[in-house]
Amino acid sequence: MKIIDLHCDALLKLQESKGEWRFLDAPELDANKVRLKSGDVAVQCFAIFIDPDIKQDQKFDAALGQIDLFYREVLGKNPDMFHIRDWNDFDRLGAEQIGAMLTLEGVDAIGNDISKLHILYQLGVRSVGLTWNNANLAADGAGEPRGAGLTLFGREIVEFNNQHQILTDVSHLCEKAFWDVMETARYPIASHSNARHLCNHPRNLYGNQARALFQNNGMLHVVFAPQFVTEDGNATIQDVVKHIDYFCSLGGEKQIGLGSDFDGISSHVKGLEHAGKYQDLINELLKHFSEEQVRGFAYQNFLDHRPTK
C-alpha cells in the first residue's frame, strides 16, 4: 500500500554530512531513496529545519542551503524523484516515481521579513510551521514556558499561507498559538503529532485540539518519535496503532495520516527503524482496521483533504 509521509528531516542530515552522504542509499538516512522505495513511499515531504543555535543573520542562508541540497542531491541525482509544487501534482505522479515536496519547520529563517517567505514559496515550500519548540517572532512553540499565541507577524504569515494555498502546520505550537491558528488558518495541519491522552508530552495534542483540527477540515499525521508514542520512550508498532485508534474515536477516521519524523529522531519505534519498514506498520493496521480505512491513513485521506482551488 503506497504511503504519503508528511515529515522527515533528511535535508538537515544531508547538510550536516557536508557532502559525505548520498540521498540515494546513505545508511545513515532513515529516509534515503532505497528505503523509501522499499517501504512503498509514494510521496515524502522534506522539512527545512534550522538549528536555533545558528546566528540569526545566517539562518536564511542555511535554509537556502537545504533547498539547494533538495534540488541537487534529492531531485538532480534521482530522475525518478518527482518535484511536487502544485496540489494537482499528486495526480501526475507516475507509478515508479516518488513525489518530493518541501516544507518549512519554523519560520526563524525569515526573521521579520515576509518577502523571504515569498522566496521560499517560489522555491516550492507548500507547508509552513510557525515555530519549532522555541519562541520566535511569529509564535511560541511547545517548549516555551510563556505559552503566548500568535504575534501580528504570525497572523500575517497565516494569511500569506491562506492566500497561497499553503498548509499551516500546528505540530510544534504551544496551546494558545494552536487555538489562534484554528481561528485564522484556512488549511491547518499537524504534520507530526500524537495524542496527549496516551502520552503526556508537550508536543502532543489534547483531545479537544484534535477535534478542532478535524472540525476545521485539517489533517493529523501521527509521528514515530518514541517519546511521543509512550511515556517511557519504549514504543512498538502496536503503540503507534493505539494513537491512530484514539484519533478515530474522536471522529478523525477520514483525517488521519502519517508523518514519521524519520531523520529527525535519535531513537525509533521497534519495527519502524526506517522508511523501508513502512509496510510492517500497514500490515499491523490491517489487523485492526478495514483495508479502506488503512488506505485512508496511508495516503487517501491526505489526497481528499489537500487544498483545492
C-alpha positions as a printed Julia matrix, in Angstrom:
309×3 Matrix{Float64}:
   0.0    0.0     0.0
   1.5    3.32   -1.02
   2.4    5.92    1.61
   2.33   9.72    1.86
   4.66  10.85    4.66
   4.32  14.5     5.71
   7.58  14.92    7.61
  11.23  13.9     7.54
  14.49  15.74    8.29
  16.74  14.17    5.66
  17.77  17.59    4.32
  19.2   18.6     7.7
  21.18  15.37    7.93
  22.46  15.79    4.37
  23.53  19.34    5.19
  25.31  18.23    8.35
  27.16  15.49    6.44
  28.86  18.18    4.31
  28.61  16.14    1.13
  29.67  12.8     2.6
  26.26  11.08    2.34
  24.16  10.31   -0.72
  20.4   10.62   -0.57
  20.23   7.52   -2.77
  21.48   5.0    -0.25
  23.33   6.51    2.73
  22.7    4.04    5.58
  22.74   6.98    8.0
  19.49   8.28    6.44
  16.25   6.73    7.69
  14.51   8.08    4.58
  17.04   7.53    1.8
  15.64   6.71   -1.64
  16.32   2.98   -1.43
  14.38   2.78    1.83
  11.54   4.94    0.5
  11.22   2.56   -2.45
  11.34  -0.48   -0.2
   8.6    0.94    2.04
   6.44   1.89   -0.98
   6.51   5.58   -0.03
   4.84   7.41   -2.91
   5.37  10.94   -1.53
   7.9   12.16    1.01
   7.76  15.69    2.41
  11.19  17.15    3.19
  11.35  19.65    6.04
  13.66  22.65    6.1
  14.78  22.89    9.72
  17.34  25.38   11.0
  19.11  24.79   14.32
  18.08  27.53   16.79
  21.74  27.98   17.77
  22.67  29.26   14.29
  23.1   33.04   14.29
  20.04  34.87   13.01
  21.86  36.52   10.11
  22.95  33.08    8.88
  19.62  31.25    9.14
  18.14  32.17    5.77
  21.35  31.11    4.01
  21.17  27.81    5.91
  17.59  27.33    4.68
  18.64  28.06    1.1
  21.48  25.56    1.55
  19.0   22.81    2.41
  16.84  23.76   -0.56
  19.92  23.58   -2.77
  20.56  20.05   -1.48
  16.92  19.19   -2.25
  17.35  20.32   -5.86
  20.84  18.88   -6.41
  21.03  15.76   -4.26
  17.4   14.61   -3.98
  15.97  15.66   -7.36
  19.04  16.25   -9.51
  20.7   12.88   -8.95
  17.49  10.82   -8.93
  15.36  11.28  -12.07
  12.58   9.15  -10.57
  12.06  11.73   -7.8
   9.17  13.98   -8.88
   9.04  17.53   -7.52
   5.58  18.38   -6.16
   4.97  22.12   -6.43
   1.22  22.14   -7.04
  -1.56  20.25   -5.26
  -2.59  18.72   -8.59
   0.92  17.26   -8.95
  -0.13  14.4    -6.67
  -2.37  13.24   -9.54
   0.5   13.47  -12.04
   2.81  11.19  -10.11
   3.96   8.16  -12.12
   3.75   4.65  -10.69
   7.54   4.33  -10.45
   8.14   7.85   -9.18
   8.45   9.18   -5.64
   6.96  12.61   -5.06
   9.04  15.11   -3.08
   7.61  18.27   -1.5
   9.36  20.96    0.55
   8.02  22.08    3.93
   9.27  24.63    6.47
   9.62  23.67   10.15
   9.65  27.02   11.93
   9.91  30.47   10.34
  13.05  31.55   12.24
  14.95  31.7     8.96
  12.89  34.58    7.59
  13.34  36.81   10.65
  10.75  39.58   10.35
  10.87  39.7     6.54
   7.75  38.26    4.88
   9.41  38.7     1.45
  11.71  35.81    2.36
   8.64  33.62    2.74
   7.66  34.66   -0.8
  11.08  33.37   -1.95
  10.64  30.04   -0.15
   7.19  29.68   -1.7
   8.62  30.3    -5.16
  11.23  27.59   -4.46
   8.49  25.08   -3.63
   7.61  25.27    0.07
   3.96  24.2     0.46
   3.61  23.72    4.22
   4.77  26.14    6.93
   5.09  25.52   10.65
   5.39  28.8    12.55
   7.77  27.52   15.2
   9.88  24.63   16.32
   9.82  24.19   20.13
  11.23  27.65   20.78
   9.64  31.09   20.65
  10.25  33.29   17.64
   8.81  36.44   16.06
   5.68  34.55   14.91
   4.58  32.5    17.92
   5.62  30.47   20.96
   6.49  26.83   20.5
   5.63  23.85   22.68
   8.83  24.26   24.69
   8.35  27.95   25.58
   7.01  28.3    29.16
   5.41  31.68   28.37
   2.88  29.92   26.11
   1.82  33.01   24.17
  -0.22  32.93   20.97
   0.42  34.28   17.51
   2.03  37.67   17.11
   0.82  40.12   14.47
   3.64  38.84   12.28
   2.49  35.27   12.89
  -1.01  36.2    11.77
   0.47  37.83    8.66
   2.2   34.54    7.85
  -1.01  32.55    8.29
  -2.8   34.98    5.97
   0.01  34.54    3.42
  -0.49  30.77    3.69
  -4.23  31.18    3.17
  -3.73  33.3     0.07
  -1.25  30.88   -1.49
  -2.87  27.56   -0.5
  -0.02  26.71    1.84
  -0.66  24.38    4.78
  -0.24  25.94    8.24
   1.39  23.3    10.44
   0.48  23.29   14.16
   2.68  20.4    15.28
   5.2   22.44   17.32
   2.96  25.23   18.6
   2.08  25.92   22.23
  -1.63  25.59   23.07
  -2.52  29.29   22.81
  -0.84  29.59   19.42
  -2.62  26.43   18.28
  -6.01  27.96   19.04
  -5.03  31.2    17.3
  -4.2   29.19   14.18
  -7.54  27.4    14.38
  -9.24  30.81   14.24
  -7.26  32.07   11.25
  -5.87  29.24    9.09
  -7.76  28.03    6.05
  -5.5   24.98    5.63
  -4.45  23.75    9.11
  -2.5   20.53    9.52
  -0.49  18.66   12.15
   2.37  17.12   10.17
   3.79  15.01   13.01
   1.88  14.83   16.32
   0.36  12.21   18.6
  -2.3   12.02   21.32
  -1.56  13.6    24.69
  -4.27  11.35   26.16
  -1.96   8.38   25.54
   1.41  10.09   26.02
   1.56  13.25   28.12
   4.23  15.11   26.17
   4.01  18.86   25.35
   4.47  18.08   21.67
   1.3   16.0    21.58
  -2.26  17.27   21.1
  -5.1   17.15   23.6
  -8.38  15.59   22.51
 -10.12  18.96   22.09
  -7.27  20.16   19.88
  -7.56  17.08   17.67
 -11.33  17.53   17.43
 -10.88  21.19   16.46
  -8.43  20.21   13.76
 -10.88  17.67   12.37
 -13.76  20.16   12.51
 -11.65  22.65   10.55
 -11.05  20.11    7.76
  -7.44  19.62    8.89
  -5.29  16.5     8.78
  -3.47  14.99   11.76
  -0.4   12.88   10.96
   0.89  10.52   13.64
   4.6   10.59   14.4
   7.06   7.75   15.11
   9.23   9.51   17.71
   9.15   7.01   20.63
   8.96   9.75   23.28
   5.73  10.97   21.66
   4.28   7.44   21.49
   4.8    6.15   25.04
   5.84   8.0    28.18
   8.77   5.68   28.88
  10.03   6.01   25.29
   9.88   2.26   24.65
   7.43   2.02   21.77
   6.25  -0.67   19.38
   4.21  -0.55   16.19
   1.2   -1.59   18.27
   1.66   1.56   20.38
   1.53   3.71   17.23
  -1.69   1.94   16.24
  -3.22   2.94   19.59
  -2.77   6.63   18.73
  -4.49   6.13   15.39
  -7.33   4.27   17.09
  -7.72   7.05   19.66
  -7.92   9.75   16.98
 -10.54   7.65   15.18
 -12.6    7.66   18.4
 -12.6   11.48   18.2
 -14.11  11.42   14.73
 -10.89  11.67   12.75
 -11.03   8.43   10.77
 -11.0   10.29    7.43
  -8.41  12.87    8.54
  -5.57  10.77    9.97
  -2.28  10.42    8.12
   1.39   9.61    8.69
   4.31  11.91    9.49
   7.23   9.75   10.54
   9.84  12.37   11.55
  12.47   9.99   10.16
  15.94  11.55   10.35
  14.66  13.99   12.95
  14.59  11.37   15.71
  17.52   9.78   17.54
  15.65   6.62   18.58
  12.99   4.57   16.85
   9.79   2.67   17.4
  10.64  -1.03   17.48
   9.9   -2.33   14.0
   9.82   1.16   12.44
  13.53   1.93   12.31
  13.46   3.46    8.84
  11.19   4.13    5.86
  11.78   0.65    4.48
   9.71  -0.77    7.37
   6.53   1.14    6.46
   4.65  -1.91    5.17
   5.09  -3.58    8.58
   3.0   -0.75   10.01
   0.43  -1.22    7.24
   0.21  -4.95    7.97
  -0.38  -4.27   11.67
  -3.04  -1.66   10.89
  -4.86  -4.18    8.67
  -5.31  -6.38   11.74
  -7.38  -3.65   13.4
  -8.99  -1.65   10.58
 -10.57  -2.29    7.19
  -8.47  -2.03    4.04
 -10.35   1.15    3.11
  -9.59   2.75    6.47
  -5.9    1.81    6.25
  -5.68   3.13    2.71
  -7.04   6.38    4.1
  -4.39   6.58    6.83
  -1.65   5.68    4.36
  -2.42   8.22    1.62
  -6.05   8.72    0.58
  -7.13  10.93    3.49
  -4.44  13.45    2.62
  -5.38  13.42   -1.06
  -9.01  14.04   -0.09
  -8.14  16.99    2.19
  -5.33  18.74    0.28
  -6.08  22.34   -0.69
  -8.17  22.82   -3.81
  -8.99  25.94   -5.76
